Amino acid sequence: WTHTFSTTVPPGATGVLTSAFLAVAREGASAAYTVTTPVATTPRVAVSHTPTGPARAGAPLTYTLRVTNTGNVDLHAAVTATLPAGGEPGPVHTWQPMIPGPASHRGPAVWTARVAVTVPLGYAGPLASRVEVTAREGAAATSEHVAAVRDAPALAVAQRAHPDPAAAGAALTYTLAVTNTGNVDLHPVLTATLPAGV
């Protein structure tokens, strides 16, 4: 007599699966058999990184990195993030997290990090970034992202008078300071409105 049946190995299973079979006849005969089946280890990893919010010149830009263990073993990972500093690759950030497999964590485990960079004032164009993950167990993944810094014209105006306070009948000098706080060249037209009688 032969009987075949199937079952499903749980997604987070690791190590060895042990199955025991027992046959007992009404006539008193019995036999037991144990089968051990190793579970193949499958190291896999996924990585993504995205900036939070738009890229603006002169402002911080925060990237959120997510590394997900999509395999069935713990991963001892090396994460390397090359984030932009203007149009050039910027500082390299590295981490070495251990990301557990699903057997020790319900579902895929996720490691996250947040890193802020400052977009240089006056820069407009692409910001290319790259995150690479390699694990001792053999898994690897890469994420690349390009954010665009758009033209953002902006300026600040400050004025001061000398002397302060002013004396009636004396000379009064105004100093006007215009600062380009955006990321494009400006050609402003300046208009001054002075107090009546000056």
CYANA upper distance limits for C-alpha pairs under 8 A (distance plus 0.5 A):
  9 VAL  CA     13 ALA  CA      7.22
 11 PRO  CA     72 ASN  CA      7.75
 11 PRO  CA    102 PRO  CA      8.14
 12 GLY  CA     72 ASN  CA      5.87
 12 GLY  CA    101 GLY  CA      7.64
 12 GLY  CA    102 PRO  CA      5.22
 12 GLY  CA    103 ALA  CA      5.19
 12 GLY  CA    107 GLY  CA      8.19
 13 ALA  CA     39 VAL  CA      7.45
 13 ALA  CA     72 ASN  CA      7.27
 13 ALA  CA    102 PRO  CA      8.41
 13 ALA  CA    103 ALA  CA      6.65
 14 THR  CA     38 PRO  CA      8.45
 14 THR  CA     39 VAL  CA      6.05
 14 THR  CA     40 ALA  CA      7.89
 14 THR  CA     41 THR  CA      7.28
 14 THR  CA     72 ASN  CA      7.12
 14 THR  CA     73 VAL  CA      7.60
 14 THR  CA    103 ALA  CA      7.58
 15 GLY  CA     38 PRO  CA      6.45
 15 GLY  CA     39 VAL  CA      6.06
 15 GLY  CA     40 ALA  CA      8.41
 16 VAL  CA     36 THR  CA      6.88
 16 VAL  CA     37 THR  CA      6.03
 16 VAL  CA     38 PRO  CA      4.71
 16 VAL  CA     39 VAL  CA      6.14
 17 LEU  CA     36 THR  CA      6.09
 17 LEU  CA     37 THR  CA      5.60
 17 LEU  CA     38 PRO  CA      6.58
 17 LEU  CA     39 VAL  CA      7.36
 18 THR  CA     34 THR  CA      7.48
 18 THR  CA     35 VAL  CA      6.32
 18 THR  CA     36 THR  CA      4.99
 18 THR  CA     37 THR  CA      6.97
 19 SER  CA     34 THR  CA      6.18
 19 SER  CA     35 VAL  CA      5.73
 19 SER  CA     36 THR  CA      6.87
 20 ALA  CA     32 ALA  CA      7.72
 20 ALA  CA     33 TYR  CA      6.37
 20 ALA  CA     34 THR  CA      4.87
 20 ALA  CA     35 VAL  CA      6.88
 21 PHE  CA     32 ALA  CA      6.07
 21 PHE  CA     33 TYR  CA      5.66
 21 PHE  CA     34 THR  CA      6.63
 22 LEU  CA     30 SER  CA      7.75
 22 LEU  CA     31 ALA  CA      6.34
 22 LEU  CA     32 ALA  CA      4.84
 22 LEU  CA     33 TYR  CA      6.96
 23 ALA  CA     30 SER  CA      5.91
 23 ALA  CA     31 ALA  CA      5.83
 23 ALA  CA     32 ALA  CA      6.83
 24 VAL  CA     28 GLY  CA      7.49
 24 VAL  CA     29 ALA  CA      6.46
 24 VAL  CA     30 SER  CA      4.78
 24 VAL  CA     31 ALA  CA      7.20
 25 ALA  CA     29 ALA  CA      5.70
 25 ALA  CA     30 SER  CA      6.59
 41 THR  CA     71 GLY  CA      8.42
 41 THR  CA     72 ASN  CA      6.77
 41 THR  CA     73 VAL  CA      6.88
 42 THR  CA     71 GLY  CA      5.76
 42 THR  CA     72 ASN  CA      6.07
 42 THR  CA     73 VAL  CA      7.17
 43 PRO  CA     69 ASN  CA      8.40
 43 PRO  CA     70 THR  CA      8.04
 43 PRO  CA     71 GLY  CA      5.14
 43 PRO  CA     72 ASN  CA      6.70
 43 PRO  CA     73 VAL  CA      6.34
 43 PRO  CA     74 ASP  CA      8.37
 43 PRO  CA     75 LEU  CA      7.76
 43 PRO  CA    137 GLU  CA      6.69
 43 PRO  CA    138 GLY  CA      6.94
 43 PRO  CA    139 ALA  CA      5.84
 44 ARG  CA     69 ASN  CA      6.68
 44 ARG  CA     70 THR  CA      5.67
 44 ARG  CA     71 GLY  CA      4.79
 44 ARG  CA     72 ASN  CA      8.20
 44 ARG  CA    138 GLY  CA      8.46
 44 ARG  CA    139 ALA  CA      5.47
 44 ARG  CA    140 ALA  CA      7.69
 45 VAL  CA     67 VAL  CA      7.48
 45 VAL  CA     68 THR  CA      6.15
 45 VAL  CA     69 ASN  CA      5.24
 45 VAL  CA     70 THR  CA      5.74
 45 VAL  CA     71 GLY  CA      7.11
 45 VAL  CA    133 VAL  CA      8.42
 45 VAL  CA    139 ALA  CA      6.36
 45 VAL  CA    140 ALA  CA      6.71
 45 VAL  CA    141 ALA  CA      6.81
 46 ALA  CA     67 VAL  CA      6.28
 46 ALA  CA     68 THR  CA      5.63
 46 ALA  CA     69 ASN  CA      7.15
 46 ALA  CA     70 THR  CA      7.22
 46 ALA  CA    140 ALA  CA      8.35
 46 ALA  CA    141 ALA  CA      6.34
 46 ALA  CA    142 THR  CA      8.38
 47 VAL  CA     65 LEU  CA      7.93
 47 VAL  CA     66 ARG  CA      6.13
 47 VAL  CA     67 VAL  CA      4.98
 47 VAL  CA     68 THR  CA      6.79
 47 VAL  CA    131 VAL  CA      8.10
 47 VAL  CA    132 GLU  CA      8.27
 47 VAL  CA    133 VAL  CA      7.74
 47 VAL  CA    141 ALA  CA      6.64
 47 VAL  CA    142 THR  CA      6.82
 47 VAL  CA    143 SER  CA      6.46
 48 SER  CA     65 LEU  CA      6.46
 48 SER  CA     66 ARG  CA      5.83
 48 SER  CA     67 VAL  CA      7.19
 48 SER  CA    131 VAL  CA      8.15
 48 SER  CA    142 THR  CA      8.32
 48 SER  CA    143 SER  CA      5.88
 48 SER  CA    144 GLU  CA      8.47
 49 HIS  CA     63 TYR  CA      6.89
 49 HIS  CA     64 THR  CA      5.93
 49 HIS  CA     65 LEU  CA      4.84
 49 HIS  CA     66 ARG  CA      6.65
 49 HIS  CA    131 VAL  CA      7.78
 49 HIS  CA    143 SER  CA      7.18
 49 HIS  CA    144 GLU  CA      8.23
 49 HIS  CA    145 HIS  CA      7.83
 50 THR  CA     63 TYR  CA      5.88
 50 THR  CA     64 THR  CA      6.06
 50 THR  CA     65 LEU  CA      7.38
 50 THR  CA    145 HIS  CA      7.66
 51 PRO  CA     61 LEU  CA      7.04
 51 PRO  CA     62 THR  CA      6.00
 51 PRO  CA     63 TYR  CA      4.67
 51 PRO  CA     64 THR  CA      6.80
 51 PRO  CA    147 ALA  CA      8.33
 52 THR  CA     61 LEU  CA      7.44
 52 THR  CA     62 THR  CA      6.15
 52 THR  CA     63 TYR  CA      6.60
 52 THR  CA     64 THR  CA      7.72
 53 GLY  CA     61 LEU  CA      7.90
 53 GLY  CA     62 THR  CA      8.44
 54 PRO  CA     61 LEU  CA      8.17
 54 PRO  CA    149 VAL  CA      8.22
 55 ALA  CA     59 ALA  CA      8.14
 55 ALA  CA     60 PRO  CA      8.50
 55 ALA  CA     61 LEU  CA      6.63
 55 ALA  CA    119 VAL  CA      7.88
 55 ALA  CA    147 ALA  CA      7.23
 55 ALA  CA    148 ALA  CA      6.94
 55 ALA  CA    149 VAL  CA      5.54
 55 ALA  CA    150 ARG  CA      7.90
 56 ARG  CA     60 PRO  CA      8.19
 56 ARG  CA     61 LEU  CA      8.19
 56 ARG  CA    119 VAL  CA      7.14
 56 ARG  CA    149 VAL  CA      6.10
 56 ARG  CA    150 ARG  CA      7.34
 56 ARG  CA    152 ALA  CA      7.81
 57 ALA  CA    118 THR  CA      8.47
 57 ALA  CA    119 VAL  CA      5.53
 57 ALA  CA    120 PRO  CA      6.08
 57 ALA  CA    121 LEU  CA      5.35
 57 ALA  CA    122 GLY  CA      6.61
 57 ALA  CA    123 TYR  CA      6.21
 57 ALA  CA    124 ALA  CA      7.47
 57 ALA  CA    149 VAL  CA      7.13
 57 ALA  CA    150 ARG  CA      8.49
 57 ALA  CA    152 ALA  CA      7.87
 57 ALA  CA    182 GLY  CA      7.37
 57 ALA  CA    183 ASN  CA      6.18
 58 GLY  CA    118 THR  CA      7.03
 58 GLY  CA    119 VAL  CA      5.75
 58 GLY  CA    120 PRO  CA      5.53
 58 GLY  CA    121 LEU  CA      4.54
 58 GLY  CA    122 GLY  CA      7.75
 58 GLY  CA    181 THR  CA      8.40
 58 GLY  CA    182 GLY  CA      8.06
 58 GLY  CA    183 ASN  CA      8.13
 59 ALA  CA    118 THR  CA      6.12
 59 ALA  CA    119 VAL  CA      6.21
 59 ALA  CA    120 PRO  CA      8.10
 59 ALA  CA    121 LEU  CA      8.25
 60 PRO  CA    116 ALA  CA      6.72
 60 PRO  CA    117 VAL  CA      6.02
 60 PRO  CA    118 THR  CA      4.66
 60 PRO  CA    119 VAL  CA      6.64
 61 LEU  CA    116 ALA  CA      5.98
 61 LEU  CA    117 VAL  CA      5.85
 61 LEU  CA    118 THR  CA      6.42
 61 LEU  CA    119 VAL  CA      7.37
 62 THR  CA    114 ARG  CA      7.10
 62 THR  CA    115 VAL  CA      6.01
 62 THR  CA    116 ALA  CA      4.56
 62 THR  CA    117 VAL  CA      6.82
 63 TYR  CA    114 ARG  CA      6.11
 63 TYR  CA    115 VAL  CA      5.80
 63 TYR  CA    116 ALA  CA      6.69
 64 THR  CA    112 THR  CA      7.47
 64 THR  CA    113 ALA  CA      6.35
 64 THR  CA    114 ARG  CA      5.07
 64 THR  CA    115 VAL  CA      7.16
 65 LEU  CA    112 THR  CA      5.87
 65 LEU  CA    113 ALA  CA      5.68
 65 LEU  CA    114 ARG  CA      6.73
 66 ARG  CA    110 VAL  CA      7.04
 66 ARG  CA    111 TRP  CA      6.30
 66 ARG  CA    112 THR  CA      5.12
 66 ARG  CA    113 ALA  CA      7.42
 67 VAL  CA    110 VAL  CA      6.09
 67 VAL  CA    111 TRP  CA      5.65
 67 VAL  CA    112 THR  CA      6.89
 67 VAL  CA    133 VAL  CA      8.38
 68 THR  CA     99 ILE  CA      8.31
 68 THR  CA    108 PRO  CA      6.97
 68 THR  CA    109 ALA  CA      6.30
 68 THR  CA    110 VAL  CA      4.91
 68 THR  CA    111 TRP  CA      6.94
 69 ASN  CA     74 ASP  CA      8.27
 69 ASN  CA     75 LEU  CA      7.62
 69 ASN  CA     99 ILE  CA      6.88
 69 ASN  CA    100 PRO  CA      7.61
 69 ASN  CA    101 GLY  CA      6.79
 69 ASN  CA    108 PRO  CA      6.09
 69 ASN  CA    109 ALA  CA      5.99
 69 ASN  CA    110 VAL  CA      6.94
 70 THR  CA    101 GLY  CA      8.20
 70 THR  CA    108 PRO  CA      6.18
 70 THR  CA    109 ALA  CA      8.25
 71 GLY  CA    101 GLY  CA      7.09
 71 GLY  CA    102 PRO  CA      8.21
 71 GLY  CA    108 PRO  CA      8.37
 72 ASN  CA    101 GLY  CA      5.65
 72 ASN  CA    102 PRO  CA      6.46
 72 ASN  CA    103 ALA  CA      7.60
 73 VAL  CA    100 PRO  CA      7.44
 73 VAL  CA    101 GLY  CA      5.08
 73 VAL  CA    102 PRO  CA      7.87
 73 VAL  CA    103 ALA  CA      8.23
 74 ASP  CA     98 MET  CA      7.56
 74 ASP  CA     99 ILE  CA      6.33
 74 ASP  CA    100 PRO  CA      4.75
 74 ASP  CA    101 GLY  CA      4.89
 75 LEU  CA     98 MET  CA      6.12
 75 LEU  CA     99 ILE  CA      5.60
 75 LEU  CA    100 PRO  CA      6.68
 75 LEU  CA    101 GLY  CA      7.58
 75 LEU  CA    135 ALA  CA      6.43
 75 LEU  CA    136 ARG  CA      7.58
 75 LEU  CA    137 GLU  CA      6.84
 76 HIS  CA     96 GLN  CA      7.57
 76 HIS  CA     97 PRO  CA      6.77
 76 HIS  CA     98 MET  CA      5.05
 76 HIS  CA     99 ILE  CA      7.00
 76 HIS  CA    135 ALA  CA      5.84
 76 HIS  CA    136 ARG  CA      6.26
 76 HIS  CA    137 GLU  CA      7.61
 77 ALA  CA     96 GLN  CA      5.96
 77 ALA  CA     97 PRO  CA      6.10
 77 ALA  CA     98 MET  CA      6.57
 77 ALA  CA     99 ILE  CA      7.81
 77 ALA  CA    133 VAL  CA      7.01
 77 ALA  CA    134 THR  CA      6.09
 77 ALA  CA    135 ALA  CA      4.62
 77 ALA  CA    136 ARG  CA      7.04
 78 ALA  CA     94 THR  CA      7.65
 78 ALA  CA     95 TRP  CA      6.43
 78 ALA  CA     96 GLN  CA      5.11
 78 ALA  CA     97 PRO  CA      7.38
 78 ALA  CA    133 VAL  CA      6.16
 78 ALA  CA    134 THR  CA      5.90
 78 ALA  CA    135 ALA  CA      6.65
 79 VAL  CA     94 THR  CA      6.02
 79 VAL  CA     95 TRP  CA      5.67
 79 VAL  CA     96 GLN  CA      6.68
 79 VAL  CA     97 PRO  CA      8.26
 79 VAL  CA    131 VAL  CA      7.56
 79 VAL  CA    132 GLU  CA      6.30
 79 VAL  CA    133 VAL  CA      5.12
 79 VAL  CA    134 THR  CA      7.31
 80 THR  CA     92 VAL  CA      7.29
 80 THR  CA     93 HIS  CA      6.25
 80 THR  CA     94 THR  CA      5.08
 80 THR  CA     95 TRP  CA      7.26
 80 THR  CA    131 VAL  CA      6.11
 80 THR  CA    132 GLU  CA      5.74
 80 THR  CA    133 VAL  CA      7.01
 81 ALA  CA     92 VAL  CA      6.16
 81 ALA  CA     93 HIS  CA      5.60
 81 ALA  CA     94 THR  CA      6.89
 81 ALA  CA    129 SER  CA      8.04
 81 ALA  CA    130 ARG  CA      6.34
 81 ALA  CA    131 VAL  CA      4.80
 81 ALA  CA    132 GLU  CA      6.98
 82 THR  CA     89 PRO  CA      6.94
 82 THR  CA     90 GLY  CA      6.80
 82 THR  CA     91 PRO  CA      6.70
 82 THR  CA     92 VAL  CA      5.12
 82 THR  CA     93 HIS  CA      6.99
 82 THR  CA    129 SER  CA      6.22
 82 THR  CA    130 ARG  CA      5.81
 82 THR  CA    131 VAL  CA      6.81
 83 LEU  CA     89 PRO  CA      6.67
 83 LEU  CA     90 GLY  CA      5.84
 83 LEU  CA     91 PRO  CA      6.86
 83 LEU  CA     92 VAL  CA      7.23
 83 LEU  CA     93 HIS  CA      8.49
 83 LEU  CA    117 VAL  CA      7.94
 83 LEU  CA    128 ALA  CA      7.70
 83 LEU  CA    129 SER  CA      5.20
 83 LEU  CA    130 ARG  CA      7.09
 84 PRO  CA     88 GLU  CA      6.49
 84 PRO  CA     89 PRO  CA      5.16
 84 PRO  CA     90 GLY  CA      5.02
 84 PRO  CA     91 PRO  CA      7.96
 84 PRO  CA    117 VAL  CA      7.89
 84 PRO  CA    127 LEU  CA      6.19
 84 PRO  CA    128 ALA  CA      6.47
 84 PRO  CA    129 SER  CA      6.25
 85 ALA  CA     89 PRO  CA      6.37
 85 ALA  CA     90 GLY  CA      4.97
 85 ALA  CA     91 PRO  CA      8.06
 85 ALA  CA    117 VAL  CA      7.61
 85 ALA  CA    118 THR  CA      7.54
 85 ALA  CA    119 VAL  CA      6.75
 85 ALA  CA    120 PRO  CA      7.53
 85 ALA  CA    127 LEU  CA      8.19
 86 GLY  CA     90 GLY  CA      8.32
 86 GLY  CA    119 VAL  CA      6.17
 86 GLY  CA    120 PRO  CA      6.20
 86 GLY  CA    123 TYR  CA      6.73
 86 GLY  CA    127 LEU  CA      6.89
 87 GLY  CA    123 TYR  CA      8.25
 87 GLY  CA    125 GLY  CA      7.57
 87 GLY  CA    126 PRO  CA      6.89
 87 GLY  CA    127 LEU  CA      6.24
 87 GLY  CA    128 ALA  CA      7.94
 88 GLU  CA    127 LEU  CA      8.33
 89 PRO  CA    128 ALA  CA      7.84
 89 PRO  CA    129 SER  CA      7.86
 97 PRO  CA    111 TRP  CA      8.05
 99 ILE  CA    109 ALA  CA      6.80
 99 ILE  CA    110 VAL  CA      7.52
 99 ILE  CA    111 TRP  CA      7.14
100 PRO  CA    104 SER  CA      6.76
100 PRO  CA    105 HIS  CA      7.02
100 PRO  CA    109 ALA  CA      6.52
101 GLY  CA    105 HIS  CA      6.81
101 GLY  CA    108 PRO  CA      7.17
101 GLY  CA    109 ALA  CA      7.00
102 PRO  CA    106 ARG  CA      6.11
102 PRO  CA    107 GLY  CA      5.52
102 PRO  CA    108 PRO  CA      5.91
102 PRO  CA    109 ALA  CA      7.25
105 HIS  CA    109 ALA  CA      6.88
119 VAL  CA    123 TYR  CA      7.65
121 LEU  CA    181 THR  CA      7.93
121 LEU  CA    182 GLY  CA      7.34
121 LEU  CA    183 ASN  CA      6.16
122 GLY  CA    182 GLY  CA      6.80
122 GLY  CA    183 ASN  CA      3.95
122 GLY  CA    184 VAL  CA      6.31
123 TYR  CA    149 VAL  CA      7.76
123 TYR  CA    183 ASN  CA      6.00
123 TYR  CA    184 VAL  CA      8.17
124 ALA  CA    148 ALA  CA      8.06
124 ALA  CA    149 VAL  CA      5.44
124 ALA  CA    150 ARG  CA      6.18
124 ALA  CA    151 ASP  CA      6.48
124 ALA  CA    183 ASN  CA      6.91
124 ALA  CA    184 VAL  CA      8.08
125 GLY  CA    148 ALA  CA      6.03
125 GLY  CA    149 VAL  CA      5.60
125 GLY  CA    150 ARG  CA      7.18
126 PRO  CA    146 VAL  CA      6.69
126 PRO  CA    147 ALA  CA      6.18
126 PRO  CA    148 ALA  CA      4.97
126 PRO  CA    149 VAL  CA      6.63
127 LEU  CA    146 VAL  CA      5.88
127 LEU  CA    147 ALA  CA      5.54
127 LEU  CA    148 ALA  CA      6.50
127 LEU  CA    149 VAL  CA      7.67
128 ALA  CA    144 GLU  CA      7.91
128 ALA  CA    145 HIS  CA      6.36
128 ALA  CA    146 VAL  CA      4.93
128 ALA  CA    147 ALA  CA      7.08
129 SER  CA    144 GLU  CA      6.28
129 SER  CA    145 HIS  CA      5.83
129 SER  CA    146 VAL  CA      6.84
130 ARG  CA    142 THR  CA      7.71
130 ARG  CA    143 SER  CA      6.19
130 ARG  CA    144 GLU  CA      4.97
130 ARG  CA    145 HIS  CA      6.96
131 VAL  CA    142 THR  CA      6.19
131 VAL  CA    143 SER  CA      5.64
131 VAL  CA    144 GLU  CA      6.99
132 GLU  CA    140 ALA  CA      8.08
132 GLU  CA    141 ALA  CA      6.51
132 GLU  CA    142 THR  CA      4.97
132 GLU  CA    143 SER  CA      7.01
133 VAL  CA    140 ALA  CA      5.88
133 VAL  CA    141 ALA  CA      5.80
133 VAL  CA    142 THR  CA      6.77
134 THR  CA    138 GLY  CA      7.61
134 THR  CA    139 ALA  CA      6.42
134 THR  CA    140 ALA  CA      4.87
134 THR  CA    141 ALA  CA      7.26
135 ALA  CA    139 ALA  CA      5.74
135 ALA  CA    140 ALA  CA      6.76
151 ASP  CA    182 GLY  CA      8.36
151 ASP  CA    183 ASN  CA      6.62
151 ASP  CA    184 VAL  CA      6.71
152 ALA  CA    182 GLY  CA      5.83
152 ALA  CA    183 ASN  CA      6.09
152 ALA  CA    184 VAL  CA      7.20
153 PRO  CA    180 ASN  CA      8.44
153 PRO  CA    181 THR  CA      8.03
153 PRO  CA    182 GLY  CA      5.08
153 PRO  CA    183 ASN  CA      6.60
153 PRO  CA    184 VAL  CA      6.25
153 PRO  CA    185 ASP  CA      8.33
153 PRO  CA    186 LEU  CA      7.82
154 ALA  CA    180 ASN  CA      6.68
154 ALA  CA    181 THR  CA      5.73
154 ALA  CA    182 GLY  CA      4.83
154 ALA  CA    183 ASN  CA      8.20
155 LEU  CA    178 VAL  CA      7.37
155 LEU  CA    179 THR  CA      6.01
155 LEU  CA    180 ASN  CA      5.00
155 LEU  CA    181 THR  CA      5.42
155 LEU  CA    182 GLY  CA      6.92
156 ALA  CA    178 VAL  CA      6.28
156 ALA  CA    179 THR  CA      5.67
156 ALA  CA    180 ASN  CA      7.09
156 ALA  CA    181 THR  CA      7.09
157 VAL  CA    176 LEU  CA      7.74
157 VAL  CA    177 ALA  CA      6.23
157 VAL  CA    178 VAL  CA      5.14
157 VAL  CA    179 THR  CA      6.97
158 ALA  CA    176 LEU  CA      6.41
158 ALA  CA    177 ALA  CA      5.65
158 ALA  CA    178 VAL  CA      7.09
159 GLN  CA    174 TYR  CA      7.42
159 GLN  CA    175 THR  CA      6.13
159 GLN  CA    176 LEU  CA      4.98
159 GLN  CA    177 ALA  CA      6.70
160 ARG  CA    174 TYR  CA      6.26
160 ARG  CA    175 THR  CA      5.89
160 ARG  CA    176 LEU  CA      7.21
161 ALA  CA    172 LEU  CA      7.32
161 ALA  CA    173 THR  CA      6.15
161 ALA  CA    174 TYR  CA      5.01
161 ALA  CA    175 THR  CA      6.86
162 HIS  CA    166 ALA  CA      7.67
162 HIS  CA    172 LEU  CA      6.35
162 HIS  CA    173 THR  CA      5.63
162 HIS  CA    174 TYR  CA      6.90
163 PRO  CA    167 ALA  CA      8.37
163 PRO  CA    172 LEU  CA      6.85
163 PRO  CA    173 THR  CA      7.69
166 ALA  CA    170 ALA  CA      7.89
166 ALA  CA    172 LEU  CA      7.04
167 ALA  CA    171 ALA  CA      8.40
180 ASN  CA    185 ASP  CA      8.24
180 ASN  CA    186 LEU  CA      7.59
194 LEU  CA    198 VAL  CA      7.11
